Amino acid sequence: MSMKPSIMIQICKLTVFFLFISFSAKSVSFAEIVFEESNDDESKAFQSAMTEVNVYSESKSEVAYSDYCSSVVPESVTNSKAYTESFGAFDGYETGYYIGGNGILNPKINTISNSFSFETRYVSKTVADGVSKIEGSLMFYESYDPIPSPFHLKLHGFWSEFSGNLCMVGTGSAYSKQGNLLTPAAVFRLRNLRNSSNITTLITGTLESLSSSDGVNYFEPISVVMFPLLKYEYTFDFREFTHQFSGERDGLKNLAFNELPSRRFCSMIMGHLNEFKLQYTRDCSSGKQTCLPFVRLNGYLPHFLSFSSISRCSEVERRIRVLIEFRNTSHVGKYPSFNPSTTLIGEGTWDDRENQLFVLVCRFLDIGESWSNAHVGDCTTRLSFRFPAILSIKETSSAMGQIWTTKTANDSGYFDRTIFRSTGNHMVGVPGLKYEYTEFNRVKNLCLRKVQLLRNKGQSYPSGHSTDLKFDMLVKSSENKHGWGSADPLAIGDQLYKPYLFLMDLPGTMLERAVPARLMNVSYEVSITLQTPIDAANGVYVSYIEEKVEITAEGIYDSETGKLCMVGCRKLGSDNQVFENASVDCEILLNFEFSPLKPNQIGGYITGSIESTRTSSDLLKFDRLEVYSAIYKIDQQKSSIWTMDHETTKVLLSNTLMCIFVGLQLYYVQNNPNVLPSISLVMLVILTLGHMAPLALDYETLRSNKPHWNMVSLHNGGLIELNEVIVTVVMVVAFLLLLRLLQLTASARSCDSNRKSLLFAEEMTLIVIAFLYAAGAKFTLLVATEKRRPDVALLYSSSVESWYHSIYNDFKSYAGLILDGFLLPQILLNMFSKSKQKALSCSFYIGTTFVRLLPHAYELYCNLNSVYYSMLQVSVSPDRCFVSAAWDVTIFWGLLLLAAIIYLQQKFDGHCILPSRLRQLESYSEEFHS
């Protein structure tokens, strides 16, 4: 007897419907933000479309322009149908910075980003002289709930090119702190927006709520500043200020412009003017205020200096306008923050004679709680920037500069000269850049006597330009100090370190000549973080003192014994890098020994030590640091090929087995056609879509680890492309077999005498599955949103935009989880239909389960074998490795449980897994209806 629909079915349908509506509302706005990360042109088009959905289209009629803006720019009518997207010095898409907005914008977010965008969609001249009608939108990215939707306003108004005023009104959408959807109305005013701009041009304005202060849509006033991109006129004639840079001609050799990686000025400057470490004079440690052009940040000296371009760079004149920001943190996200109290603005030009970039710098003045009266002035600061042509053990920065003032020590606003250096070497592959070894005598006395003259027969070690020379490490000392670190080659011989990655496109004979001799001069940068445990409670340390150690070293590497011996120098003082005149300890000896390379081995072990050569009575003497069990990767080419071979083998094996097991199921239903109607269509649809998606998205996306794909492919005679074709063919075969099974099942179901009860059971299965999958998707989005929260992002020390990639990976993993649970619809169908049919052959459901287990077993194997290596990475915690392994184990047992349930249902009946009381109630119900 078939079961009859009940009110529970309707409740389930309504629940799924409302859950779907809720999920869709969130995901539409979420998609806007994710898509914005792709590229500027596509994101603008997407945002334009999404604005029509998210913002009320009738905003023009909701807010009357004349009520709020007639005194700023009188309203007028257009005199033609022609329109553009730019006006004055504004491009069609401009960015700026803001403060305020409490009630809609999160005031705490300003520590991460306080940027916004202004996009114009319609600009048309009016009958009034010099007045244009403007339509556009404002987007504030960091609202209280930026994942569902940022604060978005659609505006319309007028701009006067004579007064430089812009006034617009409109409505928008945003989320309150409590998560409620708001529809605020506002008036947007800008000042000093003219047809051109220069160094002192600062466009300021306000965005004010039109709601009463006790209204739900009210927000506090927002102050904004903007730097227009178009029609910028460089202000300073550097010929008048040449004497102020004469002190920078120190005789040191710098890289000439034609020696730099890019022959284009703008790409070169924008590529290397990024982040620098500051080095103050020793006097700054005493708290003097003459170290900065402004008050200290929260009482501390900022450690970093960053640059960002804010106008069109001039390629012909080799000039650029930049913002110069002093910061305590070393990371700038997708949307950088702006604090005019700690930021300078300047114009720079390249000096071909001195091979330096000279910058005239100004300050932002009259900055308060509101930016309405802010302006640019006090242009007495100077900055120079250069690329040293020679590096050494005591100078490893590939880019450096100085900032100073032309004021005297008695003038207000005077500050001492400060040096800044690049945080890393970004000049790999520059022919003119050399490394100069200066410690020959020390290396000869401490290292050459330790080099073995006899080679180890039958053993091979990393070569001089191999990527294996770069490695991570764990360290410990007898003082109970533990830590981690990394060793990065700086130079091999007198050339900067260039692994085979840059040489793989050379012919074989040239590659052989590029390989250096057995004994090579090498230089390294070693960075170590040491933790000293304190506050022991019951024998367990609950806190640590952290110490950063930076060592630059040079010495000899023997490529036939794997021994690396170097002498090094470390800077002493606060944070190792703050003070220019900090002491340097160069009495350090570093010894490392690489293990032999083995075929098809992911890595090998490195042992070594870092020790002081000073006497035990010397205050700078430190305990010997043991370096142990650090894992390095084999040659990049071999590692890439090894990884791709294993990935290809895994995918090929999975799909081949899938073809076999689906083929066996087809053979089974051919001999037992009566079981076909009892097979779940939902299950077959999930399996079919799961095998269709990779084909639709292209097999290229299946291999997530494909470094230097084209390069490796060329060096393997097209073998990898052939493997790809084979794998794709097998995937197509598996898809077609599943499609055939689905077609047979649907045909048999439509002709079956019991099709109505089966249709009802399938409908119930679909409702439950849809509810579970929608709830899972909702939960996945909530987890992704929680990770996107700025305070959580900061805890993980990760960039804001990296979470978008994380969200994509979360949903990708969730889709894989749905495919892993392919047996769940069959289990539900058996329950709702009380089926006793052996619909699935053992070879199919056990074999397919085995196929779904393969990737998790492979990942579990990789995780367990690489957990030690992962712990060496600063950005990866042991907990994350454990969670990943635990998840694979959970899925492993979950799949086995589903297969066991299918076995029991097919042996007894669909209700056999239900508790005995429920089965008894079911029996009583059937007897009552009969």
SULFENGI-V48001 format. One record per residue. RES is the residue in three letters. SS is DSSP state (helix for helix, strand for strand, loop for the rest). PSI is psi in whole degrees, -180 to 180 (999 if undefined). Layout:
# SULFENGI-V48001
res->{RES,RES}
ss->{SS,SS}
psi->{PSI,PSI}
This chain:
# SULFENGI-V48001
res->{MET,SER,MET,LYS,PRO,SER,ILE,MET,ILE,GLN,ILE,CYS,LYS,LEU,THR,VAL,PHE,PHE,LEU,PHE,ILE,SER,PHE,SER,ALA,LYS,SER,VAL,SER,PHE,ALA,GLU,ILE,VAL,PHE,GLU,GLU,SER,ASN,ASP,ASP,GLU,SER,LYS,ALA,PHE,GLN,SER,ALA,MET,THR,GLU,VAL,ASN,VAL,TYR,SER,GLU,SER,LYS,SER,GLU,VAL,ALA,TYR,SER,ASP,TYR,CYS,SER,SER,VAL,VAL,PRO,GLU,SER,VAL,THR,ASN,SER,LYS,ALA,TYR,THR,GLU,SER,PHE,GLY,ALA,PHE,ASP,GLY,TYR,GLU,THR,GLY,TYR,TYR,ILE,GLY,GLY,ASN,GLY,ILE,LEU,ASN,PRO,LYS,ILE,ASN,THR,ILE,SER,ASN,SER,PHE,SER,PHE,GLU,THR,ARG,TYR,VAL,SER,LYS,THR,VAL,ALA,ASP,GLY,VAL,SER,LYS,ILE,GLU,GLY,SER,LEU,MET,PHE,TYR,GLU,SER,TYR,ASP,PRO,ILE,PRO,SER,PRO,PHE,HIS,LEU,LYS,LEU,HIS,GLY,PHE,TRP,SER,GLU,PHE,SER,GLY,ASN,LEU,CYS,MET,VAL,GLY,THR,GLY,SER,ALA,TYR,SER,LYS,GLN,GLY,ASN,LEU,LEU,THR,PRO,ALA,ALA,VAL,PHE,ARG,LEU,ARG,ASN,LEU,ARG,ASN,SER,SER,ASN,ILE,THR,THR,LEU,ILE,THR,GLY,THR,LEU,GLU,SER,LEU,SER,SER,SER,ASP,GLY,VAL,ASN,TYR,PHE,GLU,PRO,ILE,SER,VAL,VAL,MET,PHE,PRO,LEU,LEU,LYS,TYR,GLU,TYR,THR,PHE,ASP,PHE,ARG,GLU,PHE,THR,HIS,GLN,PHE,SER,GLY,GLU,ARG,ASP,GLY,LEU,LYS,ASN,LEU,ALA,PHE,ASN,GLU,LEU,PRO,SER,ARG,ARG,PHE,CYS,SER,MET,ILE,MET,GLY,HIS,LEU,ASN,GLU,PHE,LYS,LEU,GLN,TYR,THR,ARG,ASP,CYS,SER,SER,GLY,LYS,GLN,THR,CYS,LEU,PRO,PHE,VAL,ARG,LEU,ASN,GLY,TYR,LEU,PRO,HIS,PHE,LEU,SER,PHE,SER,SER,ILE,SER,ARG,CYS,SER,GLU,VAL,GLU,ARG,ARG,ILE,ARG,VAL,LEU,ILE,GLU,PHE,ARG,ASN,THR,SER,HIS,VAL,GLY,LYS,TYR,PRO,SER,PHE,ASN,PRO,SER,THR,THR,LEU,ILE,GLY,GLU,GLY,THR,TRP,ASP,ASP,ARG,GLU,ASN,GLN,LEU,PHE,VAL,LEU,VAL,CYS,ARG,PHE,LEU,ASP,ILE,GLY,GLU,SER,TRP,SER,ASN,ALA,HIS,VAL,GLY,ASP,CYS,THR,THR,ARG,LEU,SER,PHE,ARG,PHE,PRO,ALA,ILE,LEU,SER,ILE,LYS,GLU,THR,SER,SER,ALA,MET,GLY,GLN,ILE,TRP,THR,THR,LYS,THR,ALA,ASN,ASP,SER,GLY,TYR,PHE,ASP,ARG,THR,ILE,PHE,ARG,SER,THR,GLY,ASN,HIS,MET,VAL,GLY,VAL,PRO,GLY,LEU,LYS,TYR,GLU,TYR,THR,GLU,PHE,ASN,ARG,VAL,LYS,ASN,LEU,CYS,LEU,ARG,LYS,VAL,GLN,LEU,LEU,ARG,ASN,LYS,GLY,GLN,SER,TYR,PRO,SER,GLY,HIS,SER,THR,ASP,LEU,LYS,PHE,ASP,MET,LEU,VAL,LYS,SER,SER,GLU,ASN,LYS,HIS,GLY,TRP,GLY,SER,ALA,ASP,PRO,LEU,ALA,ILE,GLY,ASP,GLN,LEU,TYR,LYS,PRO,TYR,LEU,PHE,LEU,MET,ASP,LEU,PRO,GLY,THR,MET,LEU,GLU,ARG,ALA,VAL,PRO,ALA,ARG,LEU,MET,ASN,VAL,SER,TYR,GLU,VAL,SER,ILE,THR,LEU,GLN,THR,PRO,ILE,ASP,ALA,ALA,ASN,GLY,VAL,TYR,VAL,SER,TYR,ILE,GLU,GLU,LYS,VAL,GLU,ILE,THR,ALA,GLU,GLY,ILE,TYR,ASP,SER,GLU,THR,GLY,LYS,LEU,CYS,MET,VAL,GLY,CYS,ARG,LYS,LEU,GLY,SER,ASP,ASN,GLN,VAL,PHE,GLU,ASN,ALA,SER,VAL,ASP,CYS,GLU,ILE,LEU,LEU,ASN,PHE,GLU,PHE,SER,PRO,LEU,LYS,PRO,ASN,GLN,ILE,GLY,GLY,TYR,ILE,THR,GLY,SER,ILE,GLU,SER,THR,ARG,THR,SER,SER,ASP,LEU,LEU,LYS,PHE,ASP,ARG,LEU,GLU,VAL,TYR,SER,ALA,ILE,TYR,LYS,ILE,ASP,GLN,GLN,LYS,SER,SER,ILE,TRP,THR,MET,ASP,HIS,GLU,THR,THR,LYS,VAL,LEU,LEU,SER,ASN,THR,LEU,MET,CYS,ILE,PHE,VAL,GLY,LEU,GLN,LEU,TYR,TYR,VAL,GLN,ASN,ASN,PRO,ASN,VAL,LEU,PRO,SER,ILE,SER,LEU,VAL,MET,LEU,VAL,ILE,LEU,THR,LEU,GLY,HIS,MET,ALA,PRO,LEU,ALA,LEU,ASP,TYR,GLU,THR,LEU,ARG,SER,ASN,LYS,PRO,HIS,TRP,ASN,MET,VAL,SER,LEU,HIS,ASN,GLY,GLY,LEU,ILE,GLU,LEU,ASN,GLU,VAL,ILE,VAL,THR,VAL,VAL,MET,VAL,VAL,ALA,PHE,LEU,LEU,LEU,LEU,ARG,LEU,LEU,GLN,LEU,THR,ALA,SER,ALA,ARG,SER,CYS,ASP,SER,ASN,ARG,LYS,SER,LEU,LEU,PHE,ALA,GLU,GLU,MET,THR,LEU,ILE,VAL,ILE,ALA,PHE,LEU,TYR,ALA,ALA,GLY,ALA,LYS,PHE,THR,LEU,LEU,VAL,ALA,THR,GLU,LYS,ARG,ARG,PRO,ASP,VAL,ALA,LEU,LEU,TYR,SER,SER,SER,VAL,GLU,SER,TRP,TYR,HIS,SER,ILE,TYR,ASN,ASP,PHE,LYS,SER,TYR,ALA,GLY,LEU,ILE,LEU,ASP,GLY,PHE,LEU,LEU,PRO,GLN,ILE,LEU,LEU,ASN,MET,PHE,SER,LYS,SER,LYS,GLN,LYS,ALA,LEU,SER,CYS,SER,PHE,TYR,ILE,GLY,THR,THR,PHE,VAL,ARG,LEU,LEU,PRO,HIS,ALA,TYR,GLU,LEU,TYR,CYS,ASN,LEU,ASN,SER,VAL,TYR,TYR,SER,MET,LEU,GLN,VAL,SER,VAL,SER,PRO,ASP,ARG,CYS,PHE,VAL,SER,ALA,ALA,TRP,ASP,VAL,THR,ILE,PHE,TRP,GLY,LEU,LEU,LEU,LEU,ALA,ALA,ILE,ILE,TYR,LEU,GLN,GLN,LYS,PHE,ASP,GLY,HIS,CYS,ILE,LEU,PRO,SER,ARG,LEU,ARG,GLN,LEU,GLU,SER,TYR,SER,GLU,GLU,PHE,HIS,SER}
ss->{loop,loop,loop,loop,loop,loop,helix,helix,helix,helix,helix,helix,helix,helix,helix,helix,helix,helix,helix,helix,helix,helix,helix,helix,helix,helix,helix,helix,helix,helix,helix,helix,helix,helix,helix,helix,loop,loop,loop,helix,helix,helix,helix,helix,helix,helix,helix,helix,helix,helix,helix,helix,helix,helix,loop,loop,loop,loop,helix,helix,helix,helix,loop,loop,loop,helix,helix,helix,helix,loop,loop,loop,loop,loop,loop,loop,loop,strand,loop,loop,loop,loop,loop,strand,loop,loop,strand,loop,loop,strand,loop,loop,strand,strand,strand,strand,strand,strand,strand,strand,loop,loop,loop,loop,strand,loop,helix,helix,helix,helix,helix,loop,loop,loop,strand,strand,strand,strand,strand,strand,strand,strand,strand,strand,strand,strand,loop,loop,loop,loop,strand,strand,strand,strand,strand,strand,strand,strand,strand,strand,loop,loop,strand,loop,loop,loop,loop,loop,loop,loop,strand,strand,strand,strand,strand,strand,strand,strand,strand,strand,loop,loop,loop,loop,loop,strand,strand,strand,strand,strand,strand,strand,strand,strand,strand,loop,loop,loop,loop,loop,strand,strand,loop,loop,strand,strand,strand,strand,strand,strand,strand,loop,loop,loop,loop,loop,strand,loop,loop,loop,loop,loop,strand,strand,strand,strand,strand,strand,strand,loop,loop,loop,loop,loop,loop,loop,loop,loop,loop,loop,loop,strand,strand,strand,strand,strand,loop,loop,loop,loop,loop,strand,loop,loop,loop,loop,loop,helix,helix,helix,loop,helix,helix,helix,helix,helix,helix,helix,loop,loop,loop,loop,loop,strand,loop,loop,helix,helix,helix,loop,loop,loop,loop,loop,helix,helix,helix,helix,helix,helix,helix,helix,loop,loop,strand,strand,strand,strand,strand,strand,loop,helix,helix,helix,helix,helix,loop,loop,helix,helix,helix,loop,loop,loop,loop,loop,strand,loop,loop,strand,loop,loop,loop,strand,strand,strand,strand,strand,strand,loop,loop,loop,loop,strand,loop,loop,loop,loop,strand,strand,strand,strand,strand,strand,strand,strand,strand,loop,loop,loop,loop,loop,loop,loop,loop,loop,loop,loop,loop,helix,helix,helix,strand,strand,strand,strand,strand,strand,strand,strand,strand,loop,loop,loop,loop,strand,strand,strand,strand,strand,strand,strand,strand,strand,strand,loop,loop,loop,loop,loop,loop,loop,loop,loop,strand,strand,strand,strand,strand,strand,strand,strand,strand,strand,strand,strand,loop,strand,loop,strand,strand,strand,loop,loop,strand,loop,loop,loop,loop,strand,strand,strand,strand,strand,strand,loop,loop,loop,loop,loop,loop,loop,loop,loop,loop,loop,loop,strand,strand,strand,strand,strand,loop,loop,loop,loop,loop,loop,loop,loop,loop,loop,loop,strand,strand,loop,loop,loop,loop,helix,helix,helix,helix,helix,helix,helix,loop,helix,helix,helix,loop,loop,loop,loop,loop,loop,loop,loop,loop,loop,loop,loop,loop,loop,loop,loop,helix,helix,helix,loop,strand,strand,strand,strand,strand,strand,strand,loop,loop,loop,strand,strand,strand,strand,strand,strand,strand,strand,strand,strand,strand,strand,loop,loop,strand,strand,loop,loop,loop,helix,helix,helix,loop,loop,loop,loop,loop,helix,helix,helix,helix,helix,helix,helix,loop,loop,loop,loop,strand,strand,strand,strand,strand,strand,strand,strand,strand,strand,strand,strand,strand,strand,strand,strand,strand,strand,strand,loop,loop,strand,strand,strand,strand,strand,strand,strand,strand,strand,strand,strand,strand,strand,strand,strand,strand,strand,strand,strand,loop,loop,loop,loop,strand,strand,strand,strand,strand,strand,strand,strand,strand,loop,loop,loop,loop,loop,loop,loop,strand,loop,loop,loop,loop,strand,strand,strand,strand,strand,strand,strand,strand,strand,strand,strand,loop,loop,loop,loop,loop,loop,loop,loop,strand,strand,strand,strand,strand,strand,strand,strand,strand,strand,loop,loop,loop,loop,loop,loop,loop,loop,loop,loop,loop,loop,strand,strand,strand,strand,strand,strand,strand,strand,strand,loop,loop,helix,helix,helix,helix,helix,helix,helix,helix,helix,helix,helix,helix,helix,helix,helix,helix,helix,helix,helix,helix,helix,helix,helix,helix,helix,helix,helix,helix,helix,helix,helix,helix,helix,helix,helix,helix,loop,helix,helix,helix,helix,helix,helix,loop,loop,helix,helix,helix,helix,helix,helix,helix,helix,helix,helix,helix,helix,helix,helix,helix,helix,helix,loop,helix,helix,helix,helix,loop,loop,loop,loop,loop,loop,helix,helix,helix,helix,helix,helix,loop,loop,loop,loop,helix,helix,helix,helix,helix,helix,helix,helix,helix,helix,helix,helix,helix,helix,helix,helix,helix,helix,helix,helix,helix,helix,helix,helix,helix,helix,helix,helix,helix,helix,helix,helix,helix,loop,loop,loop,helix,helix,helix,helix,helix,helix,helix,helix,helix,helix,helix,helix,helix,helix,helix,helix,helix,helix,helix,helix,helix,helix,helix,helix,helix,helix,helix,helix,helix,helix,helix,helix,helix,helix,loop,helix,helix,helix,helix,helix,helix,loop,loop,loop,loop,loop,loop,helix,helix,helix,helix,helix,helix,helix,helix,helix,helix,helix,helix,helix,helix,helix,helix,helix,helix,helix,loop,loop,loop,helix,helix,helix,helix,helix,helix,helix,helix,helix,helix,loop,loop,loop,loop,loop,loop,loop,loop,helix,helix,helix,helix,helix,helix,helix,helix,helix,helix,helix,helix,helix,helix,helix,helix,helix,helix,helix,helix,helix,helix,helix,helix,helix,helix,helix,helix,helix,helix,helix,loop,loop,loop,loop,loop,helix,helix,helix,helix,helix,helix,helix,helix,helix,helix,helix,helix,helix,helix,helix,helix,helix,helix,helix,helix,helix,helix,helix,helix,helix,helix,helix,helix,helix,helix,loop,loop,loop,loop,loop,loop,loop,loop,helix,helix,helix,helix,helix,helix,helix,helix,helix,helix,helix,helix,helix,helix,loop}
psi->{133,150,145,148,146,-180,-22,-31,-45,-37,-44,-41,-45,-39,-46,-40,-49,-35,-39,-42,-45,-45,-41,-41,-39,-43,-29,-49,-35,-39,-33,-44,-42,-43,-30,-23,-14,-74,162,-47,-47,-39,-37,-43,-41,-44,-36,-43,-43,-29,-37,-25,-44,-23,142,125,-22,27,-28,-41,-16,-36,123,124,-43,-23,-23,-15,-2,-29,-14,-59,113,143,145,179,150,151,4,166,-8,144,160,-173,3,154,149,-132,12,132,179,-17,113,154,158,-168,157,164,156,-161,17,137,-34,-46,140,114,-26,-20,-14,-20,-16,-54,137,43,157,168,149,117,127,137,-16,121,121,140,151,179,-21,136,125,10,134,145,133,136,135,-165,152,141,115,115,-33,72,-175,-32,76,-20,-52,-45,136,176,113,132,136,123,158,149,-156,151,137,121,-18,-45,-19,15,144,132,130,151,160,-175,168,-162,147,171,139,176,-30,-2,11,141,128,156,72,147,144,163,133,123,134,147,154,31,100,-174,-13,168,162,-166,-30,-3,122,111,122,162,-175,153,116,141,144,3,159,157,-20,8,156,-26,6,143,153,153,145,126,138,153,147,151,103,148,-33,159,43,133,116,133,-47,139,106,-17,-25,-14,12,-39,-25,-12,6,-30,-12,-4,80,2,-6,145,129,159,131,162,-40,-3,-7,159,-40,131,-3,127,-49,-45,-34,-48,-46,-24,-25,-14,76,-83,139,152,137,145,112,171,164,-29,-21,-23,-19,1,13,142,3,13,-15,154,10,177,149,157,109,33,-1,156,130,146,-18,152,130,153,148,137,139,16,172,121,141,109,-38,-49,-11,55,155,148,133,154,136,115,133,128,161,-20,161,10,136,126,-167,-43,97,157,163,124,106,-18,-20,20,143,164,141,165,133,152,147,129,108,-28,-42,-4,51,157,120,133,129,126,140,167,159,127,163,47,127,-153,-25,148,15,-36,10,145,170,135,-167,66,54,7,143,152,139,152,133,164,104,141,-17,128,158,179,-26,-1,98,5,129,-13,141,169,-175,153,135,177,152,-2,159,167,-23,-10,150,134,4,144,155,156,135,138,146,144,151,150,-6,172,110,19,33,135,7,117,-35,-9,124,162,134,120,133,-1,42,-46,-45,-40,-40,-42,-34,-22,-42,-33,-16,-11,127,132,-21,133,156,106,139,0,144,147,166,137,174,-31,19,151,-14,-20,-16,127,161,165,156,140,154,157,169,-14,16,21,138,158,-171,166,-171,153,116,121,137,-43,145,115,-140,5,148,151,122,103,175,-17,-33,-6,-3,-17,4,152,162,-43,-38,-37,-39,-40,-24,-20,126,176,-178,-54,126,141,134,155,141,153,119,125,127,138,117,140,124,116,141,174,61,132,115,39,0,128,129,-9,164,153,125,137,132,129,122,123,132,131,156,150,-140,138,132,109,-8,-7,-11,18,134,119,130,158,149,169,141,144,141,150,-176,120,15,-22,3,-48,132,-41,23,147,155,129,109,17,64,137,130,129,127,151,120,145,158,148,142,148,140,26,131,-34,177,175,151,134,157,-170,155,121,158,138,8,163,158,-23,-10,134,-24,-2,134,155,150,133,123,129,125,154,32,137,134,156,152,180,137,-40,-47,-40,-43,-46,-42,-45,-45,-36,-45,-40,-44,-44,-41,-48,-42,-44,-44,-46,-33,-46,-37,-41,-42,-47,-37,-38,-40,-36,-40,-40,-37,-45,-23,-38,-21,68,-19,-14,-12,-45,-20,-1,136,123,-35,-42,-45,-37,-43,-45,-42,-46,-36,-29,-15,-36,-47,-33,-38,-36,-6,137,-20,-34,-11,-34,104,-17,86,60,133,48,-53,-39,-44,-37,-42,-30,8,25,26,9,-39,-39,-38,-44,-38,-41,-42,-46,-43,-41,-44,-39,-41,-41,-45,-41,-44,-38,-42,-39,-38,-42,-39,-41,-42,-41,-44,-41,-44,-37,-41,-23,-2,143,-24,27,-29,-45,-36,-37,-41,-43,-39,-37,-44,-40,-44,-39,-48,-44,-44,-41,-47,-44,-39,-41,-40,-41,-40,-45,-41,-42,-40,-42,-43,-38,-41,-40,-27,-19,134,-39,-34,-40,-38,-35,-33,2,45,156,152,-43,-17,-22,-24,-41,-37,-40,-44,-44,-35,-46,-32,-43,-37,-39,-39,-35,-37,-43,-35,-36,38,-24,-15,-45,-36,-38,-45,-41,-42,-37,-48,-28,-3,40,140,7,145,74,-36,135,151,-37,-31,-56,-31,-41,-44,-36,-41,-40,-41,-24,-26,-51,-38,-37,-39,-45,-39,-41,-46,-41,-44,-29,-18,5,-35,-40,-38,-35,-19,-18,131,-35,-2,125,155,-31,-40,-39,-41,-44,-42,-46,-41,-37,-43,-40,-42,-46,-37,-52,-30,-42,-41,-37,-44,-42,-38,-38,-43,-42,-46,-41,-40,-20,-36,-88,176,-22,5,-22,-7,154,153,-37,-41,-37,-36,-43,-39,-41,-45,-40,-42,-40,-39,-45,-29,999}
